[in-house]
Amino acid sequence: MLSKFCASPSSGFCGHGNGNHPLCRFGYASRYDKPRFRIVGQSLGDRWKLNDVDANAVQEKLNSWLLKTQSFLSEVTSPLVRTSQSGKPVTRDAFETQDMDDIFMAEQTINSRTPNGILSLAAIVSVEQFSRMNGLTGQKMQKIFKALVPESTYNDARNLVEYCCFRFLSRDASDIHPSLKEPAFQRLIFITMLAWENPYQEHLASGSEKASFQRKLVREEAFVRLAPAISGVADRSTVHNLFKALAGDEQGISLSLWLTYVDELLKVHEGRKSYQIRESLNLSEERILCIGSSRKRPVLKWENNMAWPGKVTLTDKAIYFEAAGLFGQNDSMKLDLTRPGLRVEKAKVGPFGSVLFDSAVCISYGPESKDTWLLEFVDLGGEMRRDVWHAFISEIIVLHKFIGEYGPKEDDESLFHVYGAHKGKERAITSAINSIARLQALQFMRKLLDDPTKLVQFTYLQYAPYGDIVSQALAVNYWGGPLISKFIEEHNPPAQGARPSSEMIESSNHVFDIDGSVYLHKWKTSPSWASSASVSFWKNASIRQGVVLSKNLVVADSALVERAAGTCKQKSQAAEKTQATIDAAMLKGIPSNIDLFKVGSEELLLPLTIIATRFEKLRHWEEPHLTISFLAFSYTIIFRNLLSYIFPTALIILATGMLTLKGLKEQGRLGRSFGMITLRDQPPSNTIEKIIAVKDGMRDVENYLQSLNVTLLKIHTIILSGQPQITTEVALVLLSSATVLLTVPFKYVLAFLIFDLFTRELEFRREMVKRFIDSLKERWDTVPAAPVVVLPYGSNESTPEPDRKGNKDVEKSEKSDRSNNSV
């Protein structure tokens, strides 16, 4: 046998060569070039001698085999609708011809019969073609994979499809996989998704069924697994949202939709190159992501109630605005997006301070910031353009926040202790740039979600449940690498993550990725690393079962980012279901007098507000001597057994105050207006403004009442066991509290509560209290609201429609039983 072989450049088959020819990556040559092989192998031991091999016979056999391969792949990946000489489309099924069947049988080298069934056509095509792109045959790849994995893993044909595909993809580490430009590769990826989803034949396929790839749909599970493996196509965090955006109301993604998406994505990247060349003189150190400038869809910058049209340019570090003048563009203004504290929000704009147009974004450092940009993105077709630009700007802002929180400092010398760590920041920026490119492609395709921020990675993770853990996994992915020198720290906490070998365990204070990459402990400056969810995730991250080809490509198993993203997706779906119950419980249409409610409540609660404000000052130790005096007075009352006098004393003070006010009022010393609730009239306005003001006030009260109703409905769920697990937990807490109150004297319990209340804001307890409150809030958010049924107006029924029908059925059955008994 021969250990190596290669082809001349004209043949297109690269084997273990460099494969510089554009078609070399696909394992076939140009149909006008005659493939010519040159034997350059070495003999395996003394059993084979190259002098005994007939080179001409081997060359002839390989040339024949390659011609069949290129014809087969060209037919599989070519469009199935072709145009005749008359200009009319002609539908052709390439697999219906006997010649193609013969070529297919000749090209198949793997054994299609497996313990779990017969391989499907898509699986055979995927394995064979990726094997040739790897420089091997399908049979050889099958044997290698069998030697690498256990029998149970090998018996699943889906894992073989993954291995052949991932092995080829792992050979390239580009930001955008170069093979995406080839239509044949795009179709092969689609076939691979179909193969992963259905690796076995359900029945013997007929000739017409063999060519039905373009009529099949890729489901979510296959897309989520394979699409992020291709550089630039998707990321693990938002790939499920990308699938929802592409599929829409359909059950999957078709071949035409997949090709359109990839084509639009490539156009976005090509357009950025033209932007960079055009603006290279001014923005040589920044990468231009998108430019907003159009006569039909202008961009306006609002300043002092005046709108100035111009051009907006977004880069990976800043946003620029060039106001349009009579003689061209004026000097551009710049807003740095890398500075901490910056935020972007959706805003309403309008002339003379009105808020008529809901199509703007506000970029500022806070409500009172002077350096504020108010940009309106005019879109006559709707408000999605503003939402998309809001997602663009937000992604850049959150990107640099992520780098500052999870990445090492640029002047940190430890960057040189980990191979490739100095490129971590560039990897994070590239990931955000690709996210924005995908959102642009979806915008051109008009395939957007209601909230475009769900399609950009870092912005989505900022608010998603379990997003901190996914961010940690991304940080390990970006900055992690092989440890190339000894790195010693003062503190050595236990290791987290996968431990690849005993040598790595020596550096037990670091975090390990699934491929053995190291993320140094000193880089873990984010508070999220101390959360219980983080500790639990990294404790179990060492478990792995598959074949690791790279930190992002693992056969028969999941990479760390994929695991964290999967948990994030599950928690997001659970949160959406809970939110759905809350939305269903929010009933609209509650009229009230807004001004009277606000002013009346403020005046009635004014004494309590003053007391609460003073108490908060004591609790925060703003005046330590007053806080110490208050604590001394409180503990004196507790331990002198004077608690029984507190409530009567408070009633006496309240009654004395009321009688004093009564006497002063009778004496006329408080004035005639004392006790009146004063309402200030609204400034002069027209009818429309009054209606808008009343509507805004009613919306505020309605939101407050909705929140109150949701709280009551959640309590209803807890008490009446709408969620048995939560009810059990609350009941156990109540029983524990009752046990403590029965066994421990009340004065000691009260003393402990006061001690806890006045030490929460101190330095040694602040972080612990914050984590505890966050965990309680997270648990409360998972409690669903009790279902609410709204009966139609004028109905006297007290039960919902399903229950009423059920009762009717019971009554009918009872009547029938009585009639049978009477007979």
C-alpha angles and dihedrals in degrees: 000000000000121000096200138021135166141180136230116263092257092061095059093215109118107181103181093342129111097270098212093157110099093234095040091088091063098053098243137094135227110282090235095054121082110225113236120187128205118202108228101154132125126234120254103235125308095310093083126045120191091214089064093053118095100230094190093054092048091047092050092048093049092046090053092048092050094050090055091047094053092046092049096049092045091054094045095049100036121101112273093217113068133178122241126214090268090060096248120126114253119201113220130182106209093195096054093074120091091228092061091048089053092048091048092052090047093051096048110099101159124085105252093197111088133169090259098045145290117316117251122241092252091053092050093048092047096047095044096047097044089047091056090046086055090052096253140090124258091249092053092049089049091054093047091050091049090055093049103050138043119267094255090056093045093052091063106084090201089070091053090053089050093049095052093045098042093046091059094043092050090063092072127056099181123138089240116025107246093217091066088082090066115086090210092058092048091055092044091056090052090050089049091055089052089048092051091049096046110018093163134059116250090200138345106297119229124221093264092051093053093068097045095103091112091055096051127091129223111226127219098261094056093043093049091050101046108024096069090051089071111077112249098005098095142334128233096243100057104020092108090055089047089055091050091051094049098041096043108171093348124098094236148350121284127215094253092050091049092050091047092052094050091045092052090046092054091048090055092054092046090050090054090056090056090048090051093051093047095048097032094114095059103030104034094140096046134064116234112226105177141346125214112205128125138135092225093043106030128182117228128197113207119214125163092348090307126115121216119192119220148122125296120205121190120199133174090267110026148005122241132200124196113190115220115241137183091264100040132282121348126218112303125246120220133209115190111226095189096072115105120249096035118135138177126213138176112257143182123233139183144149120294093014096302123139102224102130119062095194107096141094127215119213113192147126093247143320093292097041117129094203095072128144121202110191124180118202105201113212118170090193096061142290099293093100091061091046092050093050089046088056091047095053093040091053093055092047094048090044092062090042088055091049092050093047103041105020128079121252116272092240093049109125091206088075087080092054091067119058112241095003091122087066094054095096091050090051091053092048091048091052091054091046091053091048090055090047091054091050090051090051091051090048091055089048091047089234103132134143122234088256110039091191087078088069097057115075109222096039091049093050092050091070103020120105111259088014092132091061092050089050090053091051090049090051090053088048095050102040100025122104144136114311104242099179138025113272119192125191133184094240124053111190118176118285123260129204133018118345107207099187145351090265091060093050089068088071090058095157096069137078119247130209122218092265094050097265113153127227109191121238094230089063091062096095097136115103089225090077089070095055120112092238090055094049091049094048097049091043090061096036093092092072111102134156109169138075112281111215094164138339089274100037118062121161117222090000141059131259117236094257090050092051093050092045090051092054090046090053092051092049091046091053091049090050091049091052091050091047089051090059090049093049090050089053095054107097118192133213109065111151122199143150101270100191095047092047093052098044095039094050092047093052095044092049095041096103091048090047091053092048091048091049092051091047091052090053089053092047093051092050093236088151105027096191092057091046092051091048091050092049091048090051092047095049091046090057091046100048095037088059093241096133092104089065097052099081096044089047091052091051091049092051091048093049092046091052093050093049091047091053089047092053094046091050092050088052089054093238096125099054132246095274095056111124096019120126107231121209121194115221118240117256116264109287140154126257096265093053091049091052091049091048092050091047091052091049092049090049091054092051091043091053090050092050091046091054090048091049091049090052091050092047091051090051087049089054092050097047097043094044097249086152107031096196094053091044090054092050093049091047091052090050091051092048091049091050091049091050091052092049091049097048103034122059112253095237091061091049091050092047090052092049092051090048090051092047095052097044100049094092095046119109098249094055106029099093094042092052091047092053091048093051091047091052091050091049091049090051092048091051090058092058108102121223119248113262116263122207119198114206119209119264114277094017117138094195118118098195132063121260097258092052092047092053090048091053090051090054090051091050091050092050091049091051091050090050091052092049091050091049092049092053 
